[in-house]
Amino acid sequence: MTAIVTALVSLLLQGSLVPLNLAAAIFAVLGLRQVHRQPERYFGRALCWIAIALVLILAILNAMLQPPVQEDAPETLPEQRSAETR
């Protein structure tokens, strides 16, 4: 249950917090391990897989929508540079 709640909070924050995404994935894996050890006591395997899928989708969308880092970008904005040359 913690995994799906953490994944939904991450969805509300648009997947921008990587540690929150990782926490949701870790909680989901821990939940799957717990269900595997004692299947008669625990249920929720589907919720764990849904949380993992949601985290993966958020990570992929976040990677696709982030602007690329420009290594040769100028240190100052063009407006500032033109004002300095005057």
C-alpha positions as CSV (number, residue, x, y, z in Angstrom):
1,M,0.0,0.0,0.0
2,T,2.9,2.3,0.7
3,A,4.3,1.8,-2.7
4,I,1.1,2.8,-4.5
5,V,0.6,5.9,-2.3
6,T,4.2,7.0,-2.8
7,A,3.8,6.5,-6.6
8,L,0.6,8.5,-6.6
9,V,2.2,11.3,-4.7
10,S,5.1,11.2,-7.2
11,L,2.5,11.4,-10.0
12,L,0.9,14.5,-8.4
13,L,4.4,16.1,-8.3
14,Q,4.8,15.2,-12.0
15,G,7.6,12.8,-11.4
16,S,10.1,15.5,-10.8
17,L,11.5,14.1,-7.5
18,V,13.7,11.2,-8.4
19,P,14.2,10.1,-4.7
20,L,10.4,9.8,-4.4
21,N,10.2,7.6,-7.5
22,L,13.0,5.4,-6.2
23,A,11.3,5.1,-2.8
24,A,8.1,4.0,-4.5
25,A,10.0,1.4,-6.6
26,I,11.8,0.1,-3.5
27,F,8.5,-0.1,-1.5
28,A,6.9,-2.0,-4.3
29,V,9.8,-4.5,-4.5
30,L,9.7,-5.0,-0.8
31,G,5.9,-5.6,-1.0
32,L,6.4,-8.2,-3.7
33,R,9.0,-10.0,-1.6
34,Q,6.6,-9.9,1.4
35,V,3.7,-11.3,-0.6
36,H,6.0,-14.0,-2.0
37,R,7.1,-15.1,1.4
38,Q,3.6,-15.3,3.0
39,P,1.0,-15.4,0.2
40,E,-1.7,-16.7,2.6
41,R,-1.3,-13.6,4.9
42,Y,-0.6,-10.8,2.4
43,F,-2.3,-9.8,-0.9
44,G,-1.6,-6.9,-3.2
45,R,0.7,-8.2,-5.8
46,A,-1.2,-6.3,-8.4
47,L,-0.8,-3.0,-6.5
48,C,2.9,-3.6,-6.3
49,W,3.2,-4.1,-10.0
50,I,0.9,-1.1,-10.7
51,A,3.3,1.0,-8.5
52,I,6.3,-0.2,-10.4
53,A,4.7,0.5,-13.8
54,L,3.6,4.0,-12.7
55,V,7.1,4.8,-11.5
56,L,8.6,3.5,-14.8
57,I,6.1,5.5,-16.8
58,L,6.9,8.7,-14.8
59,A,10.6,8.2,-15.2
60,I,10.3,7.7,-19.0
61,L,8.1,10.7,-19.4
62,N,10.3,12.9,-17.2
63,A,13.3,11.9,-19.2
64,M,11.6,12.7,-22.5
65,L,10.2,16.0,-21.4
66,Q,13.3,17.4,-19.7
67,P,15.1,20.0,-21.8
68,P,18.5,18.8,-23.0
69,V,21.6,20.2,-21.2
70,Q,23.6,22.5,-23.4
71,E,27.3,22.3,-22.6
72,D,28.3,25.3,-24.7
73,A,25.6,27.6,-23.5
74,P,26.7,31.2,-22.8
75,E,27.1,32.2,-19.1
76,T,25.0,35.4,-19.5
77,L,21.8,36.0,-21.2
78,P,21.8,37.8,-24.6
79,E,20.1,40.9,-23.1
80,Q,22.8,41.1,-20.4
81,R,25.7,40.7,-22.9
82,S,24.4,43.4,-25.2
83,A,24.0,45.8,-22.3
84,E,27.6,45.1,-21.2
85,T,29.0,46.0,-24.6
86,R,27.4,49.4,-24.7
